[in-house]
Amino acid sequence: MELNELLITRIKEAVLALKGIEIPAVELQPTRKDFTGDITLVVFPMLRYLKGNPEIIGKEIGAFLKENVDEVTDFNVIKGFLNLVISNQYYLNCFNSIKQLPQFGYQSTGTQGSVMVEYSSPNTNKPLHLGHLRNILLGFSVAEILKASGKKVYKTQIINDRGIHICKSMLAWKKFGNGETPESTGIKGDKFVGNYYVAFDKVYKEEIAELVAGGMDKATAEKQAPILIEAQEMLRKWESGDAETVALWKTMNGWVYEGFDRTYQTMGVDFDELYYESDTYLLGKDVVQEGIDRGVFYQKPDGSVWIDLTEDGLDEKIVLRADGTAVYMTQDIGTAIMRTQKHPDIDGMVYTVGNEQDYHFKVLFLILKKLGYSWADQLYHLSYGMVDLPSGKMKSREGTVVDADDLMEEMARTAEKISQELGKLEGYGEEEKEALYRIIGLGALKYFILKVDPKKRILFNPEESVDFQGNTGPFVQYTYARIQSILRKSDAKEAGFKQAVSENLELHPKEKELLKLLLLFPETIKIAADQYSPALIANYTYDLVKEFNSFYQQVSILGEGDTDKRIFRIQLTRKLGEVIASAFLLLGIQVPERM
């Protein structure tokens, strides 16, 4: 039985034996560092069921536990808090049981249900940018955490490959491209197409200005600009299946996909399957009729179809236009249903989408629930805030977006600059250095974004993220490399896990703190999966690394004369390294063996 479960059971027994009362719940928390103890019972909530002084109640329960629970060796009470001291033997026994588990903390069995995680979902008219980065890193990490918690995970994205925005890039290339290609220009495919999206907007604005100068009001000019009318005509041709338009669409999207794939590879993320809006945009229309028949939707005199959610605190929402065309909501309803039909084992879906779509997903999930789909209760919107740079907001049509490839390259160069200033990586070959700069730079970027609660807005500072001190990716990576250096200097037999640690070993307070944190890893994964929060993994890892560095400063690992203590400290150091690497794997971050 896990320690907290054991203590909760015994505390309930203590209250029943001492007071003759059964209490329904017990609140435990880690003991604050300024007090003696390992686990604290908060007595105050018990006063709803027990009468008396909380300090006296705490002392009575503490005495009962010390007498009847082997793991509890001492206790103290401070006001309404009972601080329990757990035996060294308990922690050493736990260490002996987990040290040979290479995937300690992971339940990667796929037996806890199946979930689909959607992330990235880009448009094919421009490269991936900083906003996509937060989306992709969050979605990928949440997928890995859910997998580690025991779920089967399908990683997916829906690519927005149709619509007027795509036609704008297509038309600009057709008018101004002179047949050039990514290959002929040496420009990466997604950037190449994105340049034409910017070119369209430039001409569009010029035409609006001309029309306004000729006496037209701006709102009318924005609708009557010739190049926009041409783009709308191109969209109509695409929708009607015009062979030339469809061929150009396939060619230019192909350029973009090749570019996306290279960015994903650099980023270190992947997908199990892809969906395309060009295949899904008509989905859901059949469900609308089903909803009308069942009284979930209603039809207005003009033929449009709506749902009234005012009784649920929302508003009325259109699901089909008067001309019979679908809206995004219709498409999302149909896509969700199609995914569960394709994967009948799915009992949940996670949508990684920015917080500007919070309302959309509230409505979507509620509609699916009203349509009677049981899995609708297991849908989750992984909502996140924007990422800003010190230079301000980004605008893709004006070409001021922070390109994901450029930012990742800048991170590698920032890591190079800071590493050289600090005098790190001396004695490395140029290829080794370049590989490390990329590992450090990308690790800094990922960690900086993932350590923050997803719902919070981020101001991203590249220089700050590559600091080798503080709550940063490079600080964790550097500590991992230090651990590997210690292990290389130790005897291979001592670093191995074959020899069990004696239960009677006297633990240094720092060793006990490290063991306590180490044993929290499985529970941290579980909570992070329940809350869809990579930030919990990131900050757990930082706490672990801080505690290790404090331990490293206060005790001798390799210089310890007592053989048993030396072996234990080396084994503990090795296990900590494994957990740091495992935790960073859940964040999609590499850890270097040397730094």
BELFEN-V75232 format. One line per field, one symbol per residue. ss: DSSP state (H for helix, E for strand, L for the rest). psi: psi as a letter, one per 20 degrees, with the letter a starting at -180 (. if undefined). A space follows every 10 residues. Layout:
BEGIN
ss: ???
psi: ???
END
This chain:
BEGIN
ss: LLHHHHHHHH HHHHHHHHHL LLLLLLLEEE LLLLLLLLEE EELHHHHHLL LLLHHHHHHH HHHHHHHHLL LEEEEEEELL EEEEEELHHH HHHHHHHHLL LLLLLLLLLL LLLEEEEELL LLELLLLLEH HHHHHHHHHH HHHHHHHHLL LEEEEEEEEE LLLHHHHHHH HHHHHHLLLL LHHHHLLLHH HHHHHHHHHH HHHHHHHHHH HHHLLLLHHH HHHHLHHHHH HHHHHHHHHL LLHHHHHHHH HHHHHHHHHH HHHHHHHLLL LLEEEEHHHH LLLLHHHHHH HHHLLLLEEL LLLLEEEELH HHLLLEEEEE LLLLLELHHH HHHHHHHHHH HHLLLEEEEE EEEEHHHHHH HHHHHHHHHH LLLHHHHHEE EEEELLEEEL LELLLHHHLL LLEHHHHHHH HHHHHHHHHH HHLLLLLLLH HHHHHHHHHH HHHHHHHHHH LLLLLLLEEE LHHHHLLLLL LLHHHHHHHH HHHHHHHHHL LHHHHLLLLL LLLLLLLLHH HHHHHHHHLL HHHHHHHHHH HLLHHHHHHH HHHHHHHHHH HHHHLLLLLL LLHHHHHHHH HHHHHHHHHH HHHHHHLLLL LLLLL
psi: pqgggggggh ghgggghhik ppqhqpoqqq pqhjqprgpp pohghiihhq qrphgggghg ggggghhioh hohrrqpock pooppqqhhg hhggghhihj ohlphqlmij ikrqqpopre mrqkjrrqah ghgggggggg ggghghghij qppoprqopn jrrhhghggg ggghhihkjq rhghijpqgh hghhhhgggg hggghghggg gghjiqqggg hhhiphhghg hhhhghgghi kpggghgggg ghhggggggg hhghghhkrr qhqqqphhhi iiqihhhghg hghjjgrqpr hiiqprpojh ijjbaqppip rhjjqqrhgg ghggggghhh hhniipjqqp ooqqiijggg hggghgghgh ijohihijqp onpqrqpqqh iarqohijkj qopgghghgh gghghgghgh hikrkqjqrg ggggghghgg ghhgggghgi ipphiqqpop ogghhjpjqa mrghggghgg hgghgghhir phhhirjhpq pphjpppqhh ggggggggii gghgggghgh jlnhhhgghg gggggghghg ghhhqpghjp hogggggghg gggghggghg ggghhhikpq pqhq.
END
